Amino acid sequence: MRNLLRKSADRNALPPKARSADELRALIGNLGTWMYRFDLGYGVQTALHDEYLDTVHRTRWQMILPELKRTFDGRWNAIRALDSACNEGWFAFEVAKLGAKEVVGFDAREVNVRKAQLVQSQTGTENVSFQVDDIFNVSPERYGTFELVLCLGLMYHLEDPMGALRRLRTVTREVLVIDTEVARAGSTVDIERGPTIGVVTTPEVFAVVAEPEFKWNPLNSVTGISFVPNLAALKTMLLHAGFRDVTLVPPPPGSETRYVNGDRVILFAHV
């Protein structure tokens, strides 16, 4: 199966490289606005869905990169990485630049994969591949296993986040990196579990979020409803999925506000 996936995203599937600024602008424009700002040559950049996205992405990479270097520097040429729900592949390309042996990205939206392949064609990046797929198809049989797995900006768009974590655990050899919004922590929630158990008090809570515009909004889920855990619940879920040493990355000075306030977090979960 992996060979079939790789064949579907080989260089023959990539769009031809643009030979002028006008040609490149046309190719980019045909794909609409973008999640990430790419500089694709000839002085041409992609236009964002919203300018605030740049701040979020800069903060993400500032928080993720130092730990990646501590973990993998000196052996990148032996590292396979998976960028799950990669959107347009920005982080896949950044990991590829670090020297990873192979980076595989997938996304549920075909237009995002087309954008990633356009970037690959323009940049000539050889150690990445992209395909259209759903996180609930992830398995070792389909993809193999990876020393590094990225799950960035996805968890808060899923109706089965626990199932997704279990899937990601099956392909993670060393570390999973999660970037996600989390529900704000309250005090506790009481649940009546019946006469033999009584009331259970827990700080681990989920929020249910409807996203009715999911069919047209590229920043939303693909199903229209999401179950978003708070931080306590997310840590417990990771442990039950089979991860250990779950570490919360502190935001650096000047980070995007939601990271500072704890409304968005980055976690490293080791196997």
N, C-alpha and C positions, 0 to 999 in steps of 0.2 A: 504493500500500500504506500509506503514512504516513497518508493520509486515513482509511483503514479503521481503523487503529490508534487514531487520535485520536477517531473517532466512537465506538469501543467504550468509551472512557473519558471521554466528555463529561459535562457536569453532569447530564444526564438519567439517567446510569447511577449517580449517587451516591445513597446512602441519604438519606432526609429528615433534616433537622436536628432533633435532640431538643429538646423544648420544656420539659423539666424534668430535675432531677437524677435522679429515679427512672427516667425513660425512657432517659436517657443511660447510667446504670449497667446497665440491661438490655441495651442495644445492645452495650456493651463486654463485658459478661459472656458474651454469646452467642458471642463470638469467642475466649474462653479468655484465658490469660495472654499477655503482650506482651514483645517484645524491647526496646522503648523506652518510657520514661515520658513520656506526653503529658498535659498539663493541658488538658482539653477543655471547661472551663467548669462553672459551677454547683458549683465546688469538687471536681470529680470528676477523678481521675487514673487512668491505666491501671496495672494490676498487672503487675509484671515476672515473666518466667520465673525469674529469680534476681537478687537485689539487687546482686551484683557487677557486673552489666552497666552500671549507671550510671557506675561509675568508668571503665570501658573507653571508653564513649561520650564522657565529658567529656574524657578524654585525647586521643582521636581529634580532636575538634573544636579543642582547644587547639593541636594540632600542625598542623592543616590550615588553619585560618582565616587566620592571618597571611600565609601565602604566597598564598592566594586573593585577599586584599585587595591585596597588592603587584602581583599579576598583572592583576586585573580592575577594581579601583576606578576609577571615572570612566567606565566603559563597560559596566556591567552590563546596561543596557537594550538592548544589542545582543548579549548572550551567550545562546546555547543550551547547556543542560547536560543530560547523560545520567547518571542514577543507575542503574547496572547492578546487578542483583540487589539491589534497593533495600530488600528486606524490607518494613517498614511505612512507609518513606518519610521517616524522620526527617531524614536529610541532604538529601533533595530539598526538604523544607520549609525547612530552614535556608538553602539556596542561594536558594530563592525569596524568602525574607525579605531577602536581600542586594540584591534588585532584578533578578534575571535575567529576561530577556525571556521565556524558556520553559524549563521543567524537565520532562523526561520520565523517568519511572521504570518499571522493569519488574521482575517477580520470577517465579520458576518456581512458587511456591506461591500458589494462588488465595486462601487465607485471608489471606495477607500483603497482597495487593492490596485485598481487602475492608476490611482494617483501615486502609490508607492512604486509601482513599476515604471511610471514616467520618471520619477526621481532617480530610480536605479539606472535607467537608460541614460539620463543626462549626466549622472555622476560617474558612470562606469564602475559601480561597486560590484565586485565579483562574489563576495562571501555572504550574500543575502539571497533569500528567495521568499516569495509571497504567494499566498493562495487565499481563496474565499473559503471560509469554514466557520463552524460554530464551536464555542468552547466545550459544549457537551459532546462533541465528537472526539475530544482529545483522549488519547490513550497511547501506551508504549508501542502497541502494534501498529498504530497509524503514524506516529511521529518519531518513535524512538525515545530516548531519554536525554536530559539536558543538565549540565552543571548549573546553569543559570536560567531561571524562568521569570519573566516580567509579567505582571498583571497590573497595569497602570490605567486608572480611570475606568474600571469595568465593574467592580463589585457592587457599587451602588446603582447599577442599571440591570441587575439580575433578579429574576423571580425565584431562583434556587441557588443562592450564593454558597450554601453548604455543599451542594452537589458539585458546583464548579471547583471549590477548594479540593474536594476529593479527587476530581479529575486531574487537577494540576499536580497534586501530590504524586500521582502515579508516574509522572514524567520528570519529576524533580530529583536530581541526584545530590545536589548540594544546597542551593538556596533559592527561595522564592521571594521576589520583591513585590510588595503590594502598595499601590498608591490609591487611596479611596476617600471619598466623603464618608463620614460616620454620623450616626444620629447623636445628638447632644446627650450627654450623660445626665440623668436625673438622679434622684436619691436612690430609691429602690422600688420594685414592683412586687406586690403580693399576689400569689396565685393559689387558689384553693384546689388541692390535688385529691380530695376525697377523704373519707373518714379514717382510713388507715395511715395517711400521710399528714393530712392537715394543710395548713398554709405554708407555702414555700416563699421565702423572700429572696429576691435575686436582683443584682445590679445589672444583669445582662439582658438587654432590651433590643427589640427590633422596631423599626418604623416602616410602615407601608406607604409607598409613594406611587401615585398614579401619574403616568406621563401620556396624556391623551394625544399629544402631538407627535408621538413616536414615529408615525408613518412618514412624516416629512422633515422632522428635526434631526439633523445628523449628530447632535450632541446628546440624544436620548437613547433609551433602550430600544430593542427591536421587538419587544412584546407588549409594551404599554404599561407594565406594572413592575415595581421593584420592591425588594425587601432589604432594608438598609439597617445593619446592626450598629449598635454603639461600639465604642472601642473595647469595652470589657467583653462583649459578646463576640467580637471578631477574634480577639486573642483566644478565647475558649474554643471557638470553631477551628482555628488553626491547629491547636493542640489535639483536638479530636480527629482532625483530618490526618494526623500523623507527623506534624511538624514539631520542632522543639526550639528552645532558645529564641523565642519571638522577641525582637528588639524594636522599640519605637525610636525612630530617628528624630532628634531635636531639630527644629527649623533654625537655620542660620539667621543672623541679623538681616533685616531688609526683606524677609520672605513675604510672599503673598499672604494677605490677612487671614485667610481661612486656615492656613497651616499654623500661624501664630496662635489663633484662637482655639485650635484643636478640633475644628470642624472638618478638617481634612488631614489625613495622616499618611506617613510612609512607614511600613514595617518590613523588616528582614526576618524571614522565617527559615530556619535551617533544618535540614533533614537529620 
